[in-house]
Amino acid sequence: MVRYATDNSSILCFCCWAKGGPMAQLGTYLSVVDVAVLLGIRPATVYNWVRLRQIPHVKVSGRLLRFDATEIMAWINEKKHPVQGAYPRKAR
């Protein structure tokens, strides 16, 4: 469900347009292109991660790939690295 914005010819994922972002689309499944746009990567990278079993996915009818929006958001949150601490500010 990728929608193309008419202004500035930018590409936006429909799930990002929805009120509240992807989490507002509970129970929906994303396509390979949707996930690629959401993560800012190429669809080929998504296919590679599926092949390596690095991203949660569902195969429908043995071939069609879909991604649960809530699982993808949880997977993204698992990948976050904590901030170690801010640099001390210099006195002026």
FENURVEN-V392885 format. One record per pair of residues at least 12 apart in sequence whose ideal C-beta (glycine too) atoms are under 7 Angstrom apart, sorted by the first residue. I is the first residue (numbers start at 0). GAP is how many residues later the second one is. Records with the same first field share a line. If there is no record, write none. Layout:
I: GAP, GAP
This chain:
0: 13, 14, 33
1: 12, 31, 32, 35
2: 14
10: 26
12: 21, 24, 25
14: 15, 19, 23, 54
15: 22
21: 16, 47, 51
22: 47, 50
24: 44
25: 44
27: 41
28: 29, 37, 38, 39
29: 36, 37, 39, 42
30: 35
31: 14, 15, 33
34: 32, 37
49: 15
54: 20
55: 12, 15, 16, 19
